[in-house]
Amino acid sequence: DGARIDYRAWGARGKPGLLFLHGNAAHLGWWSFLTPFFAADYRIVVPSLSGMGTSEWRQNGYSIDRHATEGIAVAQASGASLAGPPVVIGHSLGGLPVLRAAASRPDQMRAGIIVDTALPTDELIVEARRGTTHRHYPDLATALARFSLSPVQPCANPYIADFLARMALRQNDDGSWTWRFDRSLWGGIDLGDSWADLAAAKVPLAVVRGQLSDLSGGKMAERVRAEAPPGTPFIDIPEAHHHVMVDQPLALVTCLRSLLAGWL
């Protein structure tokens, strides 16, 4: 739809494809540090969705359907679809485009995995943040000190958080630093109907969550189990909060590789 989408790719063209999608206000770095664990066996592509990372911002709004379109387009452009449709893996809000594609573009994906994705409910509302511009910080150290995981949670691996923070920042012409993502994303994304997408999925799905996550448990988890297609596996990662790849990266890799072994 006319926007420039940044991505990185690993692994040989012609191998089975994996497409990884990040969450809200995030960037491709949330998955890229795990790609060495998959690159020997798969063609991997990780984009920054529009309005995030170094991909272009949109003036006419954001939607889950559009993010699904972006992901599939990147998979095709990067060679991740040469061996057939890719498996699409999404974390947090990035799981919603996975469900959208599974329901509306089943011929363009092999299977889908959502990782601690909270489907919209009346109790879960992403509110718009005040203002349309980011605060500018005088130097990199000050900006890095302002970085925090959202929602707030413990961080046992601060070196991962530091890596993510550095990729989330850009330096301005005046030497100051600010965040890369478009603030209008918060509360400004057309979410569609992800519950309908879940029930209508036409490819295999798997649901992975952090065992300690406050976003994806409780009644929501019960409803997801009830409405997911029959045979959908549900896997909890022990000692992980919402940001599973920060808390338990190796456990998440093991989980994903085990699921992929059954599909590819």
Protein Blocks (a to p, Z undefined) as FASTA:
>chain_A
ZZacddddedjehiacddddddehiafklmmmmmmmmmmmpccdddddehiajbdcdfeb
pafklmmmmmmmmmmmnopmmnopcddddehjlmmmmmmmmmmmmmlcfbdcdehiacdd
fklccdddehjbdcddfbfklmmmmgccddddddfblmlmmmmmmmmpccdfkopacdfb
dfklnopacebjmklmmmmpcbdcdddddfklcklgmjllmmmmmmmcehiacdddehia
fklmlmmmmlmmmmmmmmmmmmZZ
